[in-house]
Amino acid sequence: MEQFEKLDKIKVDALDEILGKKFPVLDDGFVRVIDYMGSDESIVQAARVSYGKGTKKISEDRGLIRYLLRNRHTTPFEMCEIKLHVRVPMDTWRQWIRHRTANVNEYSTRYSLAIDSSQRTKIDEWRMQSKDNKQGSEGFFPIEIGSKLSEREEELQNFAREIYNERLNLGVAREQARKDLPLSTYTEAYWKIDLHNLLNFLALRMDNHAQFEIRSYANVIGNEIVSRWVPIAWQAFQDYRMNSMELSALDIEVLKLVIQNENNKAIEKAIELKMIKNDEGKIKLNREGKEFEEKISRLGLKAPWI
């Protein structure tokens, strides 16, 4: 009879405690954990296959996980998977589903009635279009304008729902009756993804430049769920991805001159590298120039043209 080693399923107590718990997001959304596979230990086990269960010291496991993430060795992180149940507005879901590295099963409004809930904006949360970033926002409308916008939003959503229900009552097929529902309508989905791709998702969607709505979901997934699931990997992710920065070859060339207090040469170099443009004595920055300003500001330095 063939002999085999009996293995116990890896469990994470901190994550088991919140299985099925709904973490609220926005006004009527949520995220909850349905199932998971693996842990920090699984990452180590995959990286050191011959060790079976990894090393014997947590300190060694921590060092290895940090090394792997720091040096972008990705496959060990793919050994961990998690399945989430999410309720999210359809416009936010459009951004979410662009991350094509997950397994997804979404609520069907062709088969079932559309969820009777739409995301609504508080009167102090209406954002103005950014003048510099075509896909971003900048600042908020005053309360008196926000109040009118929220009032009209409610009217629109109620009217769309009324038309939808009217069509259903007349016997219109669900697949057609739904076509004029607003993108603020909530949908639900099961979303299963491995840790490597989840961290990529979070790096983009937890970023301050991400849209507020999807950033709200990403913050909950990261801070409330991933931090419990793989705490060592999560801390490494914070240190090496979220709270770090990358310097391009262009950045380094200009930064060297800034550090040497050669501001005029730094400006000349930035113009040569097309990070900035001197337009009749007025400095104009392109996107790389603006990003350079942000980076060296984090280092306690000023751009030479400021």
Rosetta blueprint (number, residue, H / E / L):
1 M L
2 E L
3 Q L
4 F L
5 E L
6 K L
7 L L
8 D L
9 K L
10 I L
11 K L
12 V L
13 D H
14 A H
15 L H
16 D H
17 E L
18 I L
19 L E
20 G L
21 K L
22 K L
23 F E
24 P E
25 V E
26 L L
27 D L
28 D L
29 G E
30 F E
31 V E
32 R E
33 V E
34 I E
35 D E
36 Y E
37 M E
38 G L
39 S L
40 D H
41 E H
42 S H
43 I H
44 V H
45 Q H
46 A H
47 A H
48 R L
49 V H
50 S H
51 Y H
52 G L
53 K L
54 G L
55 T L
56 K L
57 K L
58 I H
59 S H
60 E H
61 D H
62 R H
63 G H
64 L H
65 I H
66 R H
67 Y H
68 L H
69 L H
70 R H
71 N L
72 R L
73 H L
74 T L
75 T H
76 P H
77 F H
78 E H
79 M H
80 C L
81 E E
82 I E
83 K E
84 L E
85 H E
86 V E
87 R E
88 V E
89 P E
90 M H
91 D H
92 T H
93 W H
94 R H
95 Q H
96 W H
97 I L
98 R L
99 H L
100 R L
101 T L
102 A L
103 N E
104 V E
105 N E
106 E E
107 Y L
108 S L
109 T L
110 R L
111 Y L
112 S L
113 L L
114 A L
115 I L
116 D L
117 S L
118 S E
119 Q L
120 R L
121 T L
122 K L
123 I L
124 D L
125 E L
126 W L
127 R E
128 M E
129 Q E
130 S L
131 K L
132 D L
133 N L
134 K L
135 Q L
136 G L
137 S E
138 E E
139 G E
140 F E
141 F L
142 P L
143 I H
144 E H
145 I H
146 G H
147 S H
148 K H
149 L H
150 S H
151 E H
152 R H
153 E H
154 E H
155 E H
156 L H
157 Q H
158 N H
159 F H
160 A H
161 R H
162 E H
163 I H
164 Y H
165 N H
166 E H
167 R H
168 L H
169 N H
170 L H
171 G L
172 V L
173 A L
174 R H
175 E H
176 Q H
177 A H
178 R H
179 K H
180 D H
181 L L
182 P L
183 L L
184 S L
185 T E
186 Y E
187 T E
188 E E
189 A E
190 Y E
191 W E
192 K E
193 I E
194 D E
195 L H
196 H H
197 N H
198 L H
199 L H
200 N H
201 F H
202 L H
203 A H
204 L H
205 R H
206 M L
207 D L
208 N L
209 H L
210 A L
211 Q L
212 F H
213 E H
214 I H
215 R H
216 S H
217 Y H
218 A H
219 N H
220 V H
221 I H
222 G H
223 N H
224 E H
225 I H
226 V H
227 S H
228 R H
229 W H
230 V L
231 P H
232 I H
233 A H
234 W H
235 Q H
236 A H
237 F H
238 Q H
239 D H
240 Y H
241 R H
242 M H
243 N L
244 S L
245 M L
246 E L
247 L L
248 S L
249 A H
250 L H
251 D H
252 I H
253 E H
254 V H
255 L H
256 K H
257 L H
258 V H
259 I H
260 Q L
261 N L
262 E L
263 N H
264 N H
265 K H
266 A H
267 I H
268 E H
269 K H
270 A H
271 I H
272 E H
273 L L
274 K L
275 M L
276 I E
277 K E
278 N E
279 D E
280 E L
281 G L
282 K E
283 I E
284 K E
285 L E
286 N L
287 R H
288 E H
289 G H
290 K H
291 E H
292 F H
293 E H
294 E H
295 K H
296 I H
297 S H
298 R H
299 L L
300 G L
301 L L
302 K L
303 A L
304 P L
305 W L
306 I L
